[in-house]
Amino acid sequence: NFMLTQPHSVSESPGKTVTISCTRSSGSIASNYVQWYQQRPGSSPTTVIYEDNQRPSGVPDRFSGSIDSSSNSASLTISGLKTEDEADYYCQSYDSSNHWVFGGGTKLTVL
Amino acid sequence: QVQLQESGPGLVKPSQTLSLTCTVSGGSISSGGYYWSWIRQHPGKGLEWIGYIYYSGSTYYNPSLKSRVTISVDTSKNQFSLKLSSVTAADTAVYYCASGAAAGPDYWGQGTLVTVSS
């Protein structure tokens, strides 16, 4: 199996752009789709990116996803930061046995 | 849009079996293409996948929990369920049901806190 490693926390100012990384420990990041979830305090997670770079309807285009095979990582980029973006963000993928794997989560602070 | 709601006891004694049900609305649990899953979150921690079931009955479980987990579907009630046996305090968590594709969940329930304590 593999692990997905995320930075524990990131912070940025309103209006700026932030990128959260998600590094796969073994196997290719491109082998299996990566999803990203936003969890605001006291709420359940919601999907902000699916299948590496697809946005569900209702998610603003300020949110984008990508993968980088050279660093074996996926990234979530949020541009034009708003205070409402302050939340925990989790990446998730799956292995060859269709077992889901979550990253440890990144706390985004917008200050 | 599919909506999910967890229900079940909020307090379970050690060594007993935790049982939760997820009621699905806005879609049929027996329609193909959806995976019905359980995910938990220990207090102040990250997300942990427990397992999921396909409408056909095929199940996939987290290897670390597999010996204690059973996920089943009741199509007549449009519900699916989680049973986790031999619980300890380490199983205290918020339990979420979710639905989605094989790649990952799309829709999540609001979550229910289950505390394991005597």
HADDOCK unambig.tbl for C-alpha pairs under 7 A between the chains (distance, minus, plus):
assign (segid A and resid 33 and name CA) (segid B and resid 103 and name CA) 6.41 0.50 0.50
assign (segid A and resid 35 and name CA) (segid B and resid 104 and name CA) 6.88 0.50 0.50
assign (segid A and resid 43 and name CA) (segid B and resid 110 and name CA) 6.98 0.50 0.50
assign (segid A and resid 44 and name CA) (segid B and resid 108 and name CA) 6.75 0.50 0.50
assign (segid A and resid 44 and name CA) (segid B and resid 109 and name CA) 6.98 0.50 0.50
assign (segid A and resid 44 and name CA) (segid B and resid 110 and name CA) 5.39 0.50 0.50
assign (segid A and resid 44 and name CA) (segid B and resid 111 and name CA) 6.57 0.50 0.50
assign (segid A and resid 45 and name CA) (segid B and resid 108 and name CA) 6.74 0.50 0.50
assign (segid A and resid 46 and name CA) (segid B and resid 107 and name CA) 6.97 0.50 0.50
assign (segid A and resid 46 and name CA) (segid B and resid 108 and name CA) 6.96 0.50 0.50
assign (segid A and resid 47 and name CA) (segid B and resid 106 and name CA) 6.07 0.50 0.50
assign (segid A and resid 93 and name CA) (segid B and resid 103 and name CA) 6.72 0.50 0.50
assign (segid A and resid 94 and name CA) (segid B and resid 103 and name CA) 6.53 0.50 0.50
assign (segid A and resid 99 and name CA) (segid B and resid 60 and name CA) 6.83 0.50 0.50
assign (segid A and resid 99 and name CA) (segid B and resid 62 and name CA) 6.60 0.50 0.50
assign (segid A and resid 100 and name CA) (segid B and resid 49 and name CA) 6.29 0.50 0.50
assign (segid A and resid 101 and name CA) (segid B and resid 49 and name CA) 6.90 0.50 0.50
assign (segid A and resid 102 and name CA) (segid B and resid 47 and name CA) 6.43 0.50 0.50
assign (segid A and resid 102 and name CA) (segid B and resid 48 and name CA) 6.71 0.50 0.50
assign (segid A and resid 104 and name CA) (segid B and resid 46 and name CA) 5.49 0.50 0.50
assign (segid A and resid 105 and name CA) (segid B and resid 46 and name CA) 6.08 0.50 0.50
